[in-house]
């Protein structure tokens, strides 16, 4: 029962956060459309992916840029 409560809490919290982002007029429409169409954001139902998405949201813009640049660099170096 405890795991089910935790799962329900995570799912509800995640969906609330994503809806807050999608309704945020300070975020560009293009970015909000990307979130709405991404299976890793709006329609995400996998707990691990939800956690990963929430962790991603916690990064600063510079941290996100650094991570993405490293991913691109690693991709082209392999």
Secondary structure, 3 states (H helix, E strand, C coil): CHHHHHHHHHHHHHHHHHHHHHCCCCCCHHHHHHHHHCCCCCCCCCHHHHHHHHHHHHCCHHHHHHHHHHHHHHHHHC
